Amino acid sequence: MKILSWGVYGALEGFNMPIGTQGELSLGWKEEISISLRSFSNNHIDVDIDDFEIRVKWRLTRFYGALETRGREETWDLLKTLGKQPFTPWLVCGDFNEILYSFKKK
């Protein structure tokens, strides 16, 4: 996608959300769009996007699931809660950490 980048390379605007010692969630964008932050936590960044170039408004949630099994229910509940909010077209992407080990794949 030409306007959005996760690595923030070439982005004119952006922000990073630290996730403990594990790294960070990043979101970067160029001038052609306007970003309005809805909410954030260690597991997500939720924004409304207004793309001036193609005249489209939509919602993006960058999601990072819990690494350990005991935290997964909480992060999935967060995603369900986010899904109940009124929204325009919505894209959820990221690392859901549903399968951590290749031996668990069927």
C-alpha positions as CSV (number, residue, x, y, z in Angstrom):
1,M,0.0,0.0,0.0
2,K,1.6,3.2,-1.0
3,I,0.2,5.5,1.7
4,L,0.7,3.3,4.8
5,S,3.8,1.5,6.0
6,W,4.4,-0.7,9.0
7,G,8.1,-0.1,9.0
8,V,7.5,3.6,8.7
9,Y,10.1,3.8,5.9
10,G,9.3,6.8,3.8
11,A,6.5,8.0,6.0
12,L,6.2,11.6,6.9
13,E,4.1,11.1,10.0
14,G,3.9,8.3,12.5
15,F,4.0,6.9,16.0
16,N,5.3,3.8,17.8
17,M,3.8,2.0,20.7
18,P,6.3,0.1,22.9
19,I,5.3,-3.4,23.9
20,G,7.3,-4.1,27.0
21,T,10.7,-5.6,26.0
22,Q,9.2,-7.4,23.0
23,G,9.4,-4.5,20.5
24,E,6.7,-2.0,19.3
25,L,3.7,-1.5,17.1
26,S,4.4,1.1,14.5
27,L,2.2,3.0,12.2
28,G,3.4,5.5,9.6
29,W,1.6,7.5,6.9
30,K,2.2,10.2,4.3
31,E,0.6,13.6,3.8
32,E,-2.2,12.3,1.5
33,I,-4.1,10.9,4.5
34,S,-5.3,12.0,7.8
35,I,-5.2,9.7,10.8
36,S,-7.4,10.0,13.9
37,L,-6.4,7.8,16.8
38,R,-9.4,5.9,18.3
39,S,-7.6,3.9,20.9
40,F,-4.4,2.0,21.7
41,S,-2.9,-0.5,24.2
42,N,0.1,-2.8,24.3
43,N,-1.9,-5.0,21.9
44,H,-3.4,-2.7,19.4
45,I,-3.5,0.7,17.6
46,D,-7.0,1.6,16.3
47,V,-7.3,4.6,13.9
48,D,-9.7,6.2,11.5
49,I,-8.2,7.0,8.1
50,D,-9.4,9.7,5.7
51,D,-7.7,9.3,2.4
52,F,-7.9,12.7,0.6
53,E,-6.4,11.4,-2.6
54,I,-9.1,8.8,-3.3
55,R,-11.8,10.3,-1.0
56,V,-12.3,7.3,1.2
57,K,-12.8,7.0,4.9
58,W,-12.0,3.7,6.6
59,R,-10.8,2.2,9.9
60,L,-7.6,0.3,10.6
61,T,-6.7,-1.8,13.6
62,R,-3.1,-3.0,14.0
63,F,-3.3,-5.9,16.3
64,Y,-0.7,-7.9,18.3
65,G,-2.0,-11.0,20.1
66,A,-0.7,-12.2,23.4
67,L,2.3,-14.5,23.2
68,E,1.3,-16.7,26.1
69,T,-1.9,-18.8,26.2
70,R,-3.1,-17.3,29.5
71,G,-3.3,-13.8,27.9
72,R,-5.0,-14.8,24.7
73,E,-8.6,-14.6,26.0
74,E,-8.0,-11.0,27.1
75,T,-6.6,-10.0,23.7
76,W,-9.4,-11.8,21.8
77,D,-12.0,-10.0,24.1
78,L,-10.3,-6.7,23.1
79,L,-10.7,-7.5,19.4
80,K,-14.4,-8.4,20.0
81,T,-15.0,-5.1,21.8
82,L,-13.3,-3.1,19.0
83,G,-15.5,-4.9,16.5
84,K,-18.7,-3.8,18.3
85,Q,-17.9,-0.1,17.8
86,P,-19.5,1.8,14.9
87,F,-17.2,2.0,12.0
88,T,-16.7,2.5,8.3
89,P,-15.0,-0.3,6.3
90,W,-12.5,-1.9,8.7
91,L,-9.2,-3.7,8.2
92,V,-7.6,-5.7,11.1
93,C,-4.1,-6.8,10.5
94,G,-1.0,-7.8,12.5
95,D,0.3,-10.7,14.4
96,F,-2.4,-12.6,16.2
97,N,0.0,-15.1,17.7
98,E,-2.6,-17.9,17.4
99,I,0.1,-20.5,16.4
100,L,3.4,-20.0,18.0
101,Y,5.1,-23.3,17.2
102,S,5.2,-25.2,13.9
103,F,4.5,-28.5,15.7
104,K,1.0,-27.1,16.6
105,K,0.0,-26.7,13.0
106,K,-2.2,-29.4,11.6
